[in-house]
Amino acid sequence: MSADAQLALALVITIASACLLNWGYLVEHGAASTLPPLSVKRPIAAVRLLLASRRWVLGFAAEVGGWSLYVLALALAPLALVQAASAGGIGVLAFLVSRLGNARLHRRERLGVAIAISGLALLGASLGGGAEHGSSGDWVAVLAWVGGSFVVAALAVQPGARVLGGGASFGFAAGILFAAGDVATKSVVEGGARIALAPLMLAAYGIGTLVLQMGFQRGGALTTAGLATMLTNAVPIAAGMSIYHEPLPGGVAGGARILAFACVVVGAVVLSRDEHEDIATAAPGPHIASAAP
């Protein structure tokens, strides 16, 4: 298979992954928002509550399927490129919330989604400059990145909740943890001794999933999962360039790719505080979210 065909296949797989992941998030949101309060301090009890919900299990199965496709895409294309393409999933989520969730998107939400989709368009324009694979990444750098991500996530759900709001703070933390898992995954798919990073990868994804469900009990699907999705995609783009030394194309294509990354970050900021979300700072507990499928 030629390099261009491999890249095109990776992008198709990434789009399919984004669709599955975001549909799974929406289903999980509808299920988690009706459950008793979940706590990361009681992980076993929280997991039992989630697994007892058939609707949540269905959503999680879709999420796992989407993640599996993501891993396949990573084996075919550079980390930064796959993550930037995945950022278009925010548009998928917005569509699902408005159509399946019977929830009208507010102006701030529409703006955040539009910025994210603009970034995806810029990414497409940058592909003419090529997409080269980088290095396998330094062990110390990968471990430091993942470890630092756990610290940032912990800060986000404590003092960060007062700044961002309940759903957004937990979505932020989940996105950071998912991104850490993605960074570790890039090393794991290299094979060899790097498979030893698999437990750390699974820990980041597992804790991130629980934190995301807690966010679903505090905020709407688009704000919580949307912010998580944006950060999951934006942070590894930076990791791809800094840890794995994935080069930028030169000239206009390189500028377009940098601008695409910026759009993902700005879109995340816009979505991080939904002024219409009346449950964002409320105490967690069973409630029926308007965006539940």
C-alpha positions as CSV (number, residue, x, y, z in Angstrom):
1,M,0.0,0.0,0.0
2,S,1.4,3.4,-0.9
3,A,2.0,6.1,1.7
4,D,-0.8,8.2,0.4
5,A,-3.3,5.3,0.4
6,Q,-2.2,4.3,3.9
7,L,-2.8,7.9,5.1
8,A,-6.2,8.1,3.5
9,L,-7.2,4.7,5.0
10,A,-6.1,6.0,8.5
11,L,-8.2,9.1,8.1
12,V,-11.3,7.1,7.1
13,I,-10.8,4.8,10.1
14,T,-10.3,7.8,12.4
15,I,-13.7,9.3,11.2
16,A,-15.4,6.0,11.9
17,S,-13.7,5.9,15.3
18,A,-15.0,9.4,16.1
19,C,-18.5,8.6,15.2
20,L,-18.6,5.5,17.4
21,L,-16.9,7.2,20.3
22,N,-19.2,10.2,20.4
23,W,-22.4,8.1,20.0
24,G,-21.1,6.1,22.9
25,Y,-20.6,9.2,25.0
26,L,-24.1,10.4,24.3
27,V,-25.6,7.0,25.4
28,E,-23.4,6.9,28.4
29,H,-24.5,10.4,29.4
30,G,-28.1,9.4,29.2
31,A,-27.5,6.4,31.4
32,A,-25.1,7.9,34.0
33,S,-27.3,11.0,34.6
34,T,-30.0,8.7,36.0
35,L,-27.7,6.8,38.4
36,P,-26.9,7.5,42.1
37,P,-23.8,9.7,42.6
38,L,-20.6,8.1,41.4
39,S,-17.3,8.6,43.3
40,V,-13.7,8.0,42.3
41,K,-13.1,7.3,46.0
42,R,-15.4,4.2,45.7
43,P,-14.4,2.9,42.2
44,I,-15.7,-0.7,42.7
45,A,-19.1,0.5,43.7
46,A,-19.1,3.0,40.9
47,V,-18.2,0.3,38.3
48,R,-20.9,-2.0,39.7
49,L,-23.5,0.8,39.2
50,L,-22.4,1.4,35.7
51,L,-22.3,-2.2,34.7
52,A,-25.8,-2.8,36.1
53,S,-27.1,-0.3,33.5
54,R,-27.7,-2.0,30.1
55,R,-27.9,1.3,28.4
56,W,-24.5,2.4,29.8
57,V,-22.9,-0.9,28.8
58,L,-24.2,-0.4,25.2
59,G,-22.6,3.1,25.2
60,F,-19.3,1.8,26.6
61,A,-19.2,-1.0,24.1
62,A,-19.5,1.6,21.3
63,E,-16.7,3.6,23.0
64,V,-14.4,0.5,23.1
65,G,-15.1,-0.1,19.5
66,G,-14.3,3.5,18.6
67,W,-11.0,3.2,20.6
68,S,-10.1,0.0,18.8
69,L,-10.4,1.7,15.5
70,Y,-8.4,4.6,16.9
71,V,-5.5,2.2,17.8
72,L,-5.6,0.8,14.2
73,A,-5.4,4.3,12.8
74,L,-2.4,5.1,15.0
75,A,-0.6,2.1,13.5
76,L,-1.0,3.6,10.1
77,A,-0.5,7.4,10.6
78,P,1.3,9.9,12.9
79,L,-0.2,10.6,16.3
80,A,-0.6,14.4,15.6
81,L,-2.5,13.8,12.4
82,V,-4.8,11.1,13.8
83,Q,-5.7,13.3,16.8
84,A,-6.4,16.3,14.7
85,A,-8.7,14.3,12.5
86,S,-10.5,12.9,15.6
87,A,-11.2,16.5,16.7
88,G,-14.0,16.5,14.1
89,G,-15.8,14.2,16.4
90,I,-17.1,17.3,18.3
91,G,-19.2,18.0,15.2
92,V,-20.6,14.5,15.3
93,L,-21.4,14.9,19.0
94,A,-23.2,18.2,18.4
95,F,-25.3,16.6,15.6
96,L,-26.2,13.7,17.9
97,V,-27.2,15.9,20.8
98,S,-29.4,18.1,18.6
99,R,-31.0,15.2,16.7
100,L,-31.1,12.2,18.9
101,G,-31.1,14.1,22.2
102,N,-33.8,16.5,21.1
103,A,-31.8,19.3,22.7
104,R,-31.4,22.7,21.0
105,L,-27.8,23.9,20.8
106,H,-27.2,27.3,22.4
107,R,-25.2,30.0,20.6
108,R,-22.0,29.4,22.6
109,E,-22.2,25.7,21.8
110,R,-22.7,26.3,18.1
111,L,-19.7,28.7,18.1
112,G,-17.4,26.2,19.8
113,V,-18.4,23.4,17.4
114,A,-18.0,25.7,14.4
115,I,-14.4,26.6,15.5
116,A,-13.6,22.9,15.9
117,I,-14.9,22.0,12.5
118,S,-13.0,24.9,11.0
119,G,-9.9,23.4,12.5
120,L,-10.7,20.1,10.8
121,A,-11.0,21.9,7.4
122,L,-7.6,23.5,8.0
123,L,-6.2,20.1,8.7
124,G,-7.5,18.8,5.4
125,A,-5.9,21.7,3.7
126,S,-2.5,21.0,5.4
127,L,-2.4,17.4,4.1
128,G,-0.8,18.5,0.9
129,G,2.3,19.2,2.9
130,G,2.6,15.5,3.8
131,A,2.5,13.7,7.2
132,E,5.7,12.1,8.3
133,H,6.2,9.6,11.1
134,G,8.5,10.7,13.9
135,S,10.5,8.7,16.5
136,S,9.3,6.0,18.9
137,G,9.5,8.5,21.8
138,D,11.8,8.5,24.8
139,W,10.6,6.3,27.8
140,V,11.3,9.1,30.4
141,A,9.4,11.7,28.3
142,V,6.4,9.4,27.9
143,L,6.3,8.5,31.6
144,A,6.7,12.2,32.6
145,W,3.9,13.2,30.3
146,V,1.5,10.6,31.6
147,G,2.4,11.2,35.2
148,G,2.0,15.0,34.8
149,S,-1.4,14.4,33.2
150,F,-2.6,12.6,36.3
151,V,-1.6,15.5,38.4
152,V,-3.3,18.0,36.1
153,A,-6.5,15.9,36.1
154,A,-6.6,15.8,39.9
155,L,-6.2,19.6,40.1
156,A,-9.0,20.0,37.5
157,V,-11.7,18.2,39.6
158,Q,-10.8,20.0,42.8
159,P,-10.0,23.7,42.5
160,G,-10.8,23.6,38.8
161,A,-14.5,22.9,39.5
162,R,-14.9,26.4,41.0
163,V,-13.5,28.0,37.8
164,L,-15.0,25.8,35.0
165,G,-18.1,24.4,36.7
166,G,-19.0,20.8,37.6
167,G,-19.5,19.1,34.2
168,A,-16.7,21.1,32.5
169,S,-14.1,20.4,35.2
170,F,-14.7,16.7,35.1
171,G,-14.8,16.7,31.3
172,F,-11.5,18.6,31.3
173,A,-9.9,16.0,33.7
174,A,-11.3,13.1,31.6
175,G,-9.9,14.6,28.4
176,I,-6.4,15.0,30.0
177,L,-6.5,11.4,31.1
178,F,-7.7,10.1,27.8
179,A,-4.9,12.1,26.1
180,A,-2.4,10.5,28.4
181,G,-3.7,7.1,27.4
182,D,-3.4,8.1,23.8
183,V,0.2,9.2,24.2
184,A,1.0,5.9,25.9
185,T,-0.9,4.0,23.2
186,K,1.4,5.4,20.5
187,S,4.4,3.8,22.3
188,V,2.6,0.5,23.0
189,V,1.7,0.0,19.3
190,E,5.4,0.2,18.5
191,G,5.7,-3.2,20.1
192,G,8.7,-4.7,21.8
193,A,9.6,-3.7,25.3
194,R,7.2,-0.7,25.0
195,I,4.3,-3.0,25.6
196,A,5.3,-2.6,29.3
197,L,3.5,0.7,29.2
198,A,0.2,-1.0,28.6
199,P,-0.9,-1.0,32.3
200,L,-0.3,2.7,32.5
201,M,-2.3,3.2,29.3
202,L,-5.2,1.2,30.6
203,A,-5.1,3.0,34.0
204,A,-5.4,6.4,32.2
205,Y,-8.3,5.2,30.1
206,G,-10.0,3.4,33.0
207,I,-9.8,6.3,35.5
208,G,-10.7,8.8,32.7
209,T,-13.9,6.8,31.9
210,L,-15.0,6.9,35.5
211,V,-14.2,10.6,35.8
212,L,-16.2,11.3,32.6
213,Q,-19.3,9.5,34.0
214,M,-19.0,11.7,37.1
215,G,-19.0,14.7,34.8
216,F,-22.1,13.4,33.0
217,Q,-23.9,13.6,36.4
218,R,-22.9,17.2,36.7
219,G,-23.3,18.6,33.2
220,G,-24.7,18.3,29.7
221,A,-23.4,15.9,27.1
222,L,-22.0,18.5,24.7
223,T,-20.2,20.5,27.4
224,T,-18.8,17.5,29.3
225,A,-18.0,15.0,26.5
226,G,-17.3,17.9,24.0
227,L,-14.5,19.3,26.2
228,A,-13.1,15.9,26.9
229,T,-13.1,15.1,23.2
230,M,-11.4,18.4,22.3
231,L,-8.6,17.9,24.9
232,T,-8.2,14.3,24.0
233,N,-7.3,15.4,20.5
234,A,-5.5,18.6,21.1
235,V,-3.1,17.5,23.8
236,P,-1.6,14.5,21.9
237,I,-1.0,16.8,18.9
238,A,1.4,18.7,21.0
239,A,2.9,15.4,22.3
240,G,3.3,14.1,18.8
241,M,5.5,17.1,17.9
242,S,7.4,17.3,21.2
243,I,7.8,13.7,22.4
244,Y,7.6,11.7,19.1
245,H,9.3,14.5,17.1
246,E,6.7,14.3,14.3
247,P,7.7,17.2,11.9
248,L,5.4,19.9,10.6
249,P,5.3,20.4,6.8
250,G,6.9,23.6,5.6
251,G,5.3,26.7,4.2
252,V,1.6,27.3,4.1
253,A,0.7,23.7,4.9
254,G,2.7,23.9,8.2
255,G,0.9,27.2,9.1
256,A,-2.5,25.6,8.4
257,R,-1.7,22.7,10.7
258,I,-0.7,25.0,13.5
259,L,-3.8,27.0,13.0
260,A,-5.9,23.8,13.1
261,F,-4.4,22.9,16.5
262,A,-5.2,26.4,17.7
263,C,-8.8,26.0,16.6
264,V,-9.1,22.9,18.7
265,V,-7.8,24.7,21.7
266,V,-10.1,27.7,21.2
267,G,-13.1,25.5,20.6
268,A,-12.4,23.8,23.9
269,V,-12.3,27.1,25.8
270,V,-15.5,28.2,24.2
271,L,-17.3,25.0,25.2
272,S,-15.7,24.9,28.7
273,R,-18.3,27.1,30.3
274,D,-21.9,26.7,29.1
275,E,-23.8,29.7,30.6
276,H,-27.1,27.9,29.9
277,E,-26.2,24.7,31.7
278,D,-28.1,25.0,35.0
279,I,-26.8,21.8,36.4
280,A,-23.1,22.5,35.9
281,T,-22.4,23.5,39.5
282,A,-25.2,21.5,41.2
283,A,-24.4,18.6,43.5
284,P,-24.3,15.3,41.6
285,G,-27.3,13.0,41.8
286,P,-29.9,11.3,39.7
287,H,-31.5,13.5,37.1
288,I,-32.7,13.2,33.6
289,A,-30.6,15.2,31.2
290,S,-32.3,16.9,28.2
291,A,-29.7,15.4,25.9
292,A,-30.2,11.8,26.9
293,P,-31.1,9.6,24.0
